[in-house]
Amino acid sequence: MRILFALICSFALAFAASGAQEKKKEQKPAPKKQQQAAQGAGARAGGSKGGAPHQQTGASQRTPAPQEGPGAKQGKGKEPQQPSGTTGQPGGTGPQKTKGKKGPQQTPTTAGQTAAGGAGAGKTKQAQVKAAQAKSKPFKPQHFNLPTKTTPKKVAAVNFQQGRRIEGSQNWHGSNYQVFRNYKSEWHDQGWWRSHYNNRVVFVYGGWYAWNAGYWIPAWGYAPNAYYAYDGPIYGYNNLPPDQVIGNVQTALQQQGYYHGEVDGLLGPQTRAAIADYQRANGLAETSTADQPTLQSLGMA
């Protein structure tokens, strides 16, 4: 009996030991599963550390707070910055101001300015003359009571120089200025002047003028001690004598604010300066005298 009892006890202990070992084997993987489940819950609650975020659906989806992720720890509360760029590139916020040496800056220009500057500087003299003629009103010729029988004293007479040519006339181009380019002072007696100019010679202010292809020129030598305020051609406007032509020019220049002297019919220094100012302002050759283009621009011819 004792032997049988001992055998039963041995079998019972062996069975109990084997059962305990099986329970241990079954209980060992449980902690790993619990740990993985805990890690999964933590990842879902706070975001994965160093790994890709898991997508969740439904009411359990949560947006990780900026301070809880790795970026928040590195930046210590600072917002993530986007790379700066230039205008026209993604992420650009417009032109960046840089310190240091400034480069050349471009200023916007308009077609009006280009044309404006270019309007005054790009116009040719012919265009300026046409514009002046279009703006000028027709000037009605006037007759002035002038003391032409006396020799003037307020304007000094010019001295005769044989073969003298008009200075600068070689630069006045065009057929309207040919008479100035060809002019030279000549001394002849009265008979010569009458025969060469068909007796068309007039007396004005102590001097004699001959009619030459639309211009009045000084007839040097026609009479002794003759007086001339200007040695050169004067355009024969409206068939008027030289003094009346100059008187009308002075009046026209007064109306436009160029001449401020007396209307005396003398082509003296003040009148010549006013004519030159007008010619310069209207793109004409600066002849400083009464020539055809200037009178046309004034609306006189």
C-alpha positions as a LaTeX table, in Angstrom:
\begin{tabular}{lrrr}
\hline
Residue & $x$ (\AA) & $y$ (\AA) & $z$ (\AA) \\
\hline
Met1 & 0.00 & 0.00 & 0.00 \\
Arg2 & 2.76 & 2.35 & 0.84 \\
Ile3 & 4.36 & 1.70 & $-2.54$ \\
Leu4 & 1.06 & 2.35 & $-4.36$ \\
Phe5 & 0.50 & 5.53 & $-2.37$ \\
Ala6 & 3.98 & 6.71 & $-3.20$ \\
Leu7 & 3.43 & 6.08 & $-6.89$ \\
Ile8 & 0.16 & 8.00 & $-6.86$ \\
Cys9 & 1.81 & 10.91 & $-5.12$ \\
Ser10 & 4.65 & 10.89 & $-7.61$ \\
Phe11 & 2.25 & 10.92 & $-10.54$ \\
Ala12 & 0.30 & 13.73 & $-8.91$ \\
Leu13 & 3.40 & 15.85 & $-8.38$ \\
Ala14 & 4.63 & 15.18 & $-11.90$ \\
Phe15 & 1.24 & 16.16 & $-13.32$ \\
Ala16 & 1.16 & 19.30 & $-11.23$ \\
Ala17 & 4.67 & 20.28 & $-12.30$ \\
Ser18 & 3.88 & 19.79 & $-15.97$ \\
Gly19 & 0.71 & 21.87 & $-15.62$ \\
Ala20 & 2.63 & 24.67 & $-13.99$ \\
Gln21 & 5.17 & 24.70 & $-16.80$ \\
Glu22 & 2.39 & 24.87 & $-19.41$ \\
Lys23 & 0.80 & 27.81 & $-17.58$ \\
Lys24 & 4.15 & 29.61 & $-17.52$ \\
Lys25 & 4.57 & 29.09 & $-21.25$ \\
Glu26 & 1.07 & 30.45 & $-21.87$ \\
Gln27 & 1.68 & 33.47 & $-19.57$ \\
Lys28 & 5.09 & 34.54 & $-21.06$ \\
Pro29 & 3.87 & 36.26 & $-24.37$ \\
Ala30 & 1.18 & 38.16 & $-22.51$ \\
Pro31 & 3.50 & 40.96 & $-21.28$ \\
Lys32 & 4.81 & 41.56 & $-24.80$ \\
Lys33 & 1.31 & 41.89 & $-26.19$ \\
Gln34 & 0.36 & 44.21 & $-23.38$ \\
Gln35 & 3.49 & 46.33 & $-23.99$ \\
Gln36 & 2.77 & 46.56 & $-27.72$ \\
Ala37 & $-0.82$ & 47.47 & $-27.02$ \\
Ala38 & 0.35 & 50.15 & $-24.59$ \\
Gln39 & 2.84 & 51.52 & $-27.12$ \\
Gly40 & 0.14 & 51.60 & $-29.80$ \\
Ala41 & $-2.15$ & 53.50 & $-27.52$ \\
Gly42 & 0.61 & 55.95 & $-26.67$ \\
Ala43 & 1.40 & 56.46 & $-30.35$ \\
Arg44 & $-2.22$ & 57.08 & $-31.09$ \\
Ala45 & $-2.51$ & 59.54 & $-28.23$ \\
Gly46 & 0.73 & 61.54 & $-28.61$ \\
Gly47 & 2.12 & 60.71 & $-32.07$ \\
Ser48 & 4.91 & 58.32 & $-32.97$ \\
Lys49 & 8.43 & 59.27 & $-31.91$ \\
Gly50 & 10.76 & 59.28 & $-34.94$ \\
Gly51 & 8.34 & 57.27 & $-37.06$ \\
Ala52 & 5.57 & 58.02 & $-39.51$ \\
Pro53 & 2.27 & 59.10 & $-37.95$ \\
His54 & $-0.56$ & 56.58 & $-37.92$ \\
Gln55 & $-3.79$ & 57.62 & $-39.58$ \\
Gln56 & $-6.90$ & 57.33 & $-37.48$ \\
Thr57 & $-10.50$ & 57.63 & $-38.43$ \\
Gly58 & $-13.58$ & 58.40 & $-36.48$ \\
Ala59 & $-13.88$ & 60.10 & $-33.13$ \\
Ser60 & $-10.58$ & 58.69 & $-31.90$ \\
Gln61 & $-8.53$ & 60.85 & $-34.45$ \\
Arg62 & $-6.39$ & 63.51 & $-32.76$ \\
Thr63 & $-4.08$ & 66.25 & $-34.13$ \\
Pro64 & $-0.70$ & 66.21 & $-32.36$ \\
Ala65 & 0.10 & 69.46 & $-30.59$ \\
Pro66 & 3.20 & 71.29 & $-31.90$ \\
Gln67 & 4.96 & 71.12 & $-28.53$ \\
Glu68 & 4.55 & 67.37 & $-28.19$ \\
Gly69 & 6.44 & 66.35 & $-31.35$ \\
Pro70 & 10.19 & 66.19 & $-31.95$ \\
Gly71 & 10.12 & 69.48 & $-33.87$ \\
Ala72 & 8.73 & 71.27 & $-30.86$ \\
Lys73 & 11.56 & 70.08 & $-28.68$ \\
Gln74 & 14.19 & 71.19 & $-31.17$ \\
Gly75 & 12.62 & 74.62 & $-31.88$ \\
Lys76 & 11.64 & 75.24 & $-28.24$ \\
Gly77 & 8.27 & 76.77 & $-28.99$ \\
Lys78 & 9.21 & 78.59 & $-32.24$ \\
Glu79 & 7.00 & 78.20 & $-35.25$ \\
Pro80 & 8.47 & 76.36 & $-38.22$ \\
Gln81 & 9.82 & 78.85 & $-40.80$ \\
Gln82 & 9.28 & 78.55 & $-44.51$ \\
Pro83 & 12.24 & 79.09 & $-46.82$ \\
Ser84 & 12.25 & 82.64 & $-48.19$ \\
Gly85 & 12.22 & 83.19 & $-51.91$ \\
Thr86 & 11.89 & 85.89 & $-54.54$ \\
Thr87 & 8.82 & 87.11 & $-56.31$ \\
Gly88 & 7.39 & 84.44 & $-58.54$ \\
Gln89 & 8.88 & 81.49 & $-56.54$ \\
Pro90 & 6.93 & 79.32 & $-54.09$ \\
Gly91 & 7.21 & 80.57 & $-50.57$ \\
Gly92 & 8.34 & 84.03 & $-51.69$ \\
Thr93 & 7.07 & 87.07 & $-49.87$ \\
Gly94 & 8.15 & 89.71 & $-52.38$ \\
Pro95 & 11.45 & 91.53 & $-52.94$ \\
Gln96 & 13.85 & 91.20 & $-50.04$ \\
Lys97 & 15.74 & 94.25 & $-48.78$ \\
Thr98 & 19.41 & 93.56 & $-48.54$ \\
Lys99 & 22.02 & 95.59 & $-46.77$ \\
Gly100 & 25.21 & 96.62 & $-48.45$ \\
Lys101 & 26.02 & 98.19 & $-51.77$ \\
Lys102 & 22.97 & 99.12 & $-53.74$ \\
Gly103 & 22.78 & 98.17 & $-57.34$ \\
Pro104 & 21.42 & 100.32 & $-60.14$ \\
Gln105 & 17.74 & 100.99 & $-59.72$ \\
Gln106 & 15.37 & 101.22 & $-62.60$ \\
Thr107 & 12.74 & 103.92 & $-62.59$ \\
Pro108 & 9.50 & 103.34 & $-64.43$ \\
Thr109 & 9.11 & 105.29 & $-67.62$ \\
Thr110 & 6.01 & 106.01 & $-69.56$ \\
Ala111 & 5.43 & 106.33 & $-73.25$ \\
Gly112 & 4.55 & 110.02 & $-72.60$ \\
Gln113 & 7.95 & 110.78 & $-71.15$ \\
Thr114 & 9.74 & 108.91 & $-73.91$ \\
Ala115 & 7.77 & 110.78 & $-76.41$ \\
Ala116 & 8.33 & 113.92 & $-74.30$ \\
Gly117 & 11.70 & 113.84 & $-74.46$ \\
Gly118 & 11.76 & 112.79 & $-77.21$ \\
Ala119 & 9.19 & 115.25 & $-78.35$ \\
Gly120 & 11.46 & 118.28 & $-77.89$ \\
Ala121 & 14.83 & 116.73 & $-78.65$ \\
Gly122 & 13.69 & 114.48 & $-81.48$ \\
Lys123 & 11.95 & 117.11 & $-83.57$ \\
Thr124 & 13.74 & 118.31 & $-86.60$ \\
Lys125 & 14.01 & 121.95 & $-87.42$ \\
Gln126 & 11.50 & 121.58 & $-90.23$ \\
Ala127 & 8.94 & 120.11 & $-87.84$ \\
Gln128 & 9.51 & 122.96 & $-85.39$ \\
Val129 & 9.08 & 125.51 & $-88.14$ \\
Lys130 & 5.83 & 123.90 & $-89.28$ \\
Ala131 & 4.55 & 123.81 & $-85.71$ \\
Ala132 & 5.39 & 127.47 & $-85.23$ \\
Gln133 & 3.65 & 128.36 & $-88.50$ \\
Ala134 & 0.56 & 126.44 & $-87.47$ \\
Lys135 & 0.37 & 128.24 & $-84.13$ \\
Ser136 & 1.04 & 131.73 & $-85.46$ \\
Lys137 & $-1.89$ & 133.82 & $-86.56$ \\
Pro138 & $-1.78$ & 135.79 & $-89.83$ \\
Phe139 & $-0.20$ & 139.15 & $-89.16$ \\
Lys140 & $-1.85$ & 142.11 & $-90.86$ \\
Pro141 & 0.79 & 144.51 & $-92.26$ \\
Gln142 & 0.80 & 147.99 & $-90.81$ \\
His143 & 2.18 & 151.34 & $-91.95$ \\
Phe144 & 4.26 & 153.34 & $-89.48$ \\
Asn145 & 5.06 & 157.06 & $-89.57$ \\
Leu146 & 8.83 & 156.94 & $-89.25$ \\
Pro147 & 11.38 & 159.80 & $-89.61$ \\
Thr148 & 13.10 & 158.06 & $-92.51$ \\
Lys149 & 14.36 & 161.31 & $-94.02$ \\
Thr150 & 16.77 & 161.85 & $-91.14$ \\
Thr151 & 19.91 & 159.97 & $-90.16$ \\
Pro152 & 19.47 & 158.01 & $-86.88$ \\
Lys153 & 21.73 & 158.85 & $-83.98$ \\
Lys154 & 20.75 & 156.25 & $-81.35$ \\
Val155 & 21.93 & 153.30 & $-83.48$ \\
Ala156 & 25.52 & 153.36 & $-84.70$ \\
Ala157 & 26.14 & 152.89 & $-88.42$ \\
Val158 & 28.10 & 149.89 & $-89.70$ \\
Asn159 & 31.33 & 150.48 & $-91.62$ \\
Phe160 & 31.83 & 149.32 & $-95.17$ \\
Gln161 & 34.20 & 146.40 & $-95.82$ \\
Gln162 & 34.81 & 145.40 & $-99.45$ \\
Gly163 & 33.83 & 141.80 & $-100.14$ \\
Arg164 & 32.55 & 141.25 & $-96.59$ \\
Arg165 & 30.39 & 138.13 & $-96.22$ \\
Ile166 & 27.82 & 137.36 & $-93.54$ \\
Glu167 & 29.38 & 135.41 & $-90.71$ \\
Gly168 & 27.85 & 131.95 & $-90.20$ \\
Ser169 & 25.81 & 132.04 & $-93.40$ \\
Gln170 & 27.61 & 128.94 & $-94.72$ \\
Asn171 & 25.78 & 126.96 & $-92.02$ \\
Trp172 & 22.32 & 128.17 & $-93.09$ \\
His173 & 21.19 & 125.48 & $-95.46$ \\
Gly174 & 18.32 & 125.63 & $-97.90$ \\
Ser175 & 17.26 & 127.79 & $-100.82$ \\
Asn176 & 15.70 & 130.37 & $-98.51$ \\
Tyr177 & 19.15 & 131.25 & $-97.19$ \\
Gln178 & 21.00 & 131.26 & $-100.51$ \\
Val179 & 20.81 & 135.05 & $-100.75$ \\
Phe180 & 22.73 & 135.28 & $-97.44$ \\
Arg181 & 25.35 & 132.78 & $-98.52$ \\
Asn182 & 25.91 & 134.68 & $-101.79$ \\
Tyr183 & 25.90 & 138.17 & $-100.31$ \\
Lys184 & 29.07 & 140.25 & $-100.15$ \\
Ser185 & 29.53 & 143.99 & $-99.67$ \\
Glu186 & 30.21 & 145.85 & $-102.94$ \\
Trp187 & 30.95 & 149.49 & $-103.60$ \\
His188 & 29.55 & 150.93 & $-106.85$ \\
Asp189 & 28.47 & 154.30 & $-108.11$ \\
Gln190 & 24.89 & 155.39 & $-108.64$ \\
Gly191 & 24.82 & 154.48 & $-112.34$ \\
Trp192 & 25.96 & 150.95 & $-111.68$ \\
Trp193 & 23.25 & 150.35 & $-109.12$ \\
Arg194 & 20.54 & 151.77 & $-111.32$ \\
Ser195 & 21.54 & 149.76 & $-114.36$ \\
His196 & 21.90 & 146.48 & $-112.51$ \\
Tyr197 & 18.72 & 146.75 & $-110.47$ \\
Asn198 & 16.41 & 148.47 & $-112.98$ \\
Asn199 & 16.31 & 151.74 & $-111.07$ \\
Arg200 & 14.58 & 150.00 & $-108.16$ \\
Val201 & 16.47 & 151.79 & $-105.43$ \\
Val202 & 14.86 & 153.44 & $-102.38$ \\
Phe203 & 16.12 & 155.93 & $-99.79$ \\
Val204 & 15.60 & 155.03 & $-96.12$ \\
Tyr205 & 17.21 & 156.59 & $-93.02$ \\
Gly206 & 20.15 & 158.17 & $-94.83$ \\
Gly207 & 20.94 & 155.12 & $-97.00$ \\
Trp208 & 20.00 & 153.58 & $-100.33$ \\
Tyr209 & 18.68 & 150.05 & $-100.80$ \\
Ala210 & 18.42 & 148.06 & $-104.04$ \\
Trp211 & 15.82 & 145.38 & $-104.73$ \\
Asn212 & 17.51 & 142.01 & $-105.30$ \\
Ala213 & 15.36 & 138.88 & $-105.88$ \\
Gly214 & 12.91 & 139.55 & $-103.05$ \\
Tyr215 & 15.41 & 141.19 & $-100.68$ \\
Trp216 & 16.60 & 144.71 & $-100.00$ \\
Ile217 & 20.40 & 145.07 & $-99.92$ \\
Pro218 & 22.54 & 148.14 & $-99.07$ \\
Ala219 & 23.64 & 150.04 & $-102.21$ \\
Trp220 & 27.11 & 150.92 & $-100.99$ \\
Gly221 & 28.56 & 153.88 & $-102.95$ \\
Tyr222 & 25.21 & 155.05 & $-104.32$ \\
Ala223 & 25.61 & 158.26 & $-102.31$ \\
Pro224 & 28.43 & 159.57 & $-100.11$ \\
Asn225 & 28.10 & 159.36 & $-96.33$ \\
Ala226 & 25.24 & 156.85 & $-96.50$ \\
Tyr227 & 23.93 & 155.34 & $-93.26$ \\
Tyr228 & 23.17 & 151.63 & $-92.73$ \\
Ala229 & 22.26 & 150.05 & $-89.38$ \\
Tyr230 & 22.79 & 146.57 & $-90.81$ \\
Asp231 & 24.92 & 145.29 & $-93.68$ \\
Gly232 & 22.98 & 142.44 & $-95.27$ \\
Pro233 & 19.74 & 141.42 & $-97.03$ \\
Ile234 & 16.31 & 142.28 & $-95.55$ \\
Tyr235 & 13.30 & 140.32 & $-96.80$ \\
Gly236 & 10.89 & 142.42 & $-98.90$ \\
Tyr237 & 7.71 & 141.60 & $-97.00$ \\
Asn238 & 4.51 & 142.63 & $-98.83$ \\
Asn239 & 6.51 & 144.96 & $-101.13$ \\
Leu240 & 7.23 & 147.27 & $-98.20$ \\
Pro241 & 10.48 & 149.30 & $-97.96$ \\
Pro242 & 13.10 & 148.15 & $-95.44$ \\
Asp243 & 12.02 & 150.46 & $-92.62$ \\
Gln244 & 8.38 & 149.33 & $-92.82$ \\
Val245 & 9.42 & 145.66 & $-92.93$ \\
Ile246 & 11.46 & 146.07 & $-89.74$ \\
Gly247 & 8.65 & 148.06 & $-88.08$ \\
Asn248 & 6.20 & 145.19 & $-88.72$ \\
Val249 & 8.73 & 142.62 & $-87.46$ \\
Gln250 & 9.20 & 144.63 & $-84.27$ \\
Thr251 & 5.44 & 144.78 & $-83.74$ \\
Ala252 & 4.99 & 141.03 & $-84.30$ \\
Leu253 & 7.79 & 140.28 & $-81.85$ \\
Gln254 & 6.22 & 142.64 & $-79.31$ \\
Gln255 & 2.97 & 140.71 & $-79.50$ \\
Gln256 & 4.79 & 137.47 & $-78.73$ \\
Gly257 & 6.90 & 138.96 & $-75.93$ \\
Tyr258 & 10.32 & 138.92 & $-77.61$ \\
Tyr259 & 10.83 & 142.61 & $-78.32$ \\
His260 & 10.37 & 145.32 & $-75.70$ \\
Gly261 & 11.83 & 148.32 & $-77.45$ \\
Glu262 & 10.45 & 151.09 & $-79.63$ \\
Val263 & 8.99 & 150.47 & $-83.08$ \\
Asp264 & 11.49 & 152.59 & $-85.03$ \\
Gly265 & 12.07 & 150.54 & $-88.21$ \\
Leu266 & 15.78 & 150.15 & $-87.47$ \\
Leu267 & 17.51 & 146.77 & $-87.48$ \\
Gly268 & 19.70 & 147.67 & $-84.52$ \\
Pro269 & 21.29 & 145.44 & $-81.86$ \\
Gln270 & 18.16 & 145.19 & $-79.67$ \\
Thr271 & 15.94 & 144.22 & $-82.60$ \\
Arg272 & 18.48 & 141.75 & $-83.92$ \\
Ala273 & 18.78 & 140.11 & $-80.46$ \\
Ala274 & 14.98 & 139.75 & $-80.25$ \\
Ile275 & 14.87 & 138.15 & $-83.71$ \\
Ala276 & 17.63 & 135.72 & $-82.72$ \\
Asp277 & 15.74 & 134.74 & $-79.56$ \\
Tyr278 & 12.61 & 134.04 & $-81.56$ \\
Gln279 & 14.50 & 132.04 & $-84.17$ \\
Arg280 & 16.22 & 129.96 & $-81.51$ \\
Ala281 & 12.93 & 129.22 & $-79.75$ \\
Asn282 & 11.27 & 128.11 & $-83.00$ \\
Gly283 & 14.05 & 126.01 & $-84.50$ \\
Leu284 & 15.03 & 128.52 & $-87.18$ \\
Ala285 & 18.49 & 129.44 & $-88.43$ \\
Glu286 & 19.80 & 132.27 & $-86.23$ \\
Thr287 & 20.31 & 134.90 & $-88.89$ \\
Ser288 & 19.38 & 137.75 & $-86.51$ \\
Thr289 & 17.67 & 139.50 & $-89.40$ \\
Ala290 & 14.36 & 139.64 & $-91.25$ \\
Asp291 & 14.56 & 136.57 & $-93.51$ \\
Gln292 & 11.73 & 134.78 & $-95.28$ \\
Pro293 & 11.45 & 131.71 & $-92.96$ \\
Thr294 & 11.27 & 133.96 & $-89.88$ \\
Leu295 & 8.57 & 136.20 & $-91.35$ \\
Gln296 & 6.59 & 133.14 & $-92.43$ \\
Ser297 & 6.82 & 131.75 & $-88.91$ \\
Leu298 & 5.54 & 135.09 & $-87.57$ \\
Gly299 & 2.56 & 134.84 & $-89.90$ \\
Met300 & 3.72 & 137.78 & $-92.01$ \\
Ala301 & 4.46 & 136.03 & $-95.31$ \\
\hline
\end{tabular}
